[in-house]
């Protein structure tokens, strides 16, 4: 199977699993379950769950078994978007071309939807205890909670918010990215690796892979905001510039930022050597990330 | 030790543990850690963590060891209050006589504070894996996530919100209470019992205890809104009446509601027989709950 076909197949499997794991839209109280599903099935790339699956595959683990944890990562990602879009936060009316959760269900419901998705993520992880040694599940819970908390994703979010309309250093910008998006990528890869039975060396390599991959992803995101096609990325191009946001291109220039993305991508792939052909997907994923157009 | 002294001692131990488990106020990014602490140390009764400790004690478990899980319950309770108070939700400016989180730190930060407290709760539970058989920790994670999620606390919250200014049946009112407050009481007691090594019979008795206790608590809450002393309960008396909220007194009358609280309290205590003197605290707690003045 080539990369595009496999990515599509895994995304589909993730979607099916999410449909299975989430409360049905008609379950009482139906409004929140419908609203949770509205944002979960809003056409995301499923990058985080696919990272979990691919990391498990790279270490020779069972991909089907790790699905609940993969889906948990997607729920955490989705909750963070729902809360991010709120009027008190980024105040976004659209995401991926569709009205944001609070535009459809109201602010109060959107707050609760985010809370419920986050909570449900930990329920899903705990349910994996049926399929794995329980201590591994606890390790993974700890990894993911750390990555999602005030020392991870939320910390990045806070610093990003406090840095708005301010000149910030490259160091602060890196803190923001490493936490706001990087932490969850890292936790996804590590969770998949740990549950798949990674050795210490394998876990170290995959951890460094995830960090470089996250960096490449972020620089590419910044580049797309300048060079991208509005219809494809689903939001106005140039919004970072308009909001005077500190980005890799604004800090290092367009050419240098492109080089940095390329270097991070190569560094990520270099960590995959010991896995041979089992890491083919993770390798292609990096190329996909830096050549994507949305 | 008599009940009041023991309650005070345990509350103090919970406070000390929370201080230990939460990121320090100066840890980067300091704003959120300070804001998390602002709401956690806002003078709550620590009822949920104390229930965890007391349930462990009743089954002969180690009270000190269960402290992280006890604190996790308090973090979940606090997060739900922070989000509840938001302008989009109940829009409360004061809680327990102090400005609410968003009044001090702004709405965006208060949303993130709630998210971070909820996430940190699951981190704390997972950390207990050092002290307990890992499968028990997973069971407890599952119990608590269920109780806090859209089928528990959040579900109650949703139905409460959708019922505002509407005539609702006693059944719907009971759904709201059983989920909005009852679910977390139940999870607290069950978590303490499970980690303390409860037998199946002990767990069943304590579960029923928690349900009756939660009912007594809720009816008393409704009664305090009519009969309470504003200065003591820290919010305006009569607000339920003003908001046309369906309460036990509004549905059954004052006298009958008082009887129901008394009956629930007695039913709760009846479940404690098999525990003998080890359940002395849980017994006194019920009397405390229905005789409290705030």
Interface residues (C-beta under 8 A of the other chain):
Chain A: X23 X27 X28 X29 X31 X32 X33 X36 X79 X83 X86 X88 X89 X106 X107 X108 X109 X111 X112 X114 X115 X116 X118 X119 X120 X122 X123 X125 X126 X127 X129 X133 X134 X135 X137 X138 X139 X141 X142 X145 X146 X148 X149 X150 X151 X154 X155 X157 X158 X159 X161 X162
Chain B: X23 X27 X28 X29 X31 X32 X33 X36 X79 X80 X83 X86 X88 X89 X106 X107 X108 X109 X111 X112 X114 X115 X116 X118 X119 X120 X122 X123 X125 X126 X127 X129 X133 X134 X135 X137 X138 X139 X141 X142 X145 X146 X148 X149 X150 X151 X154 X155 X157 X158 X159 X161 X162
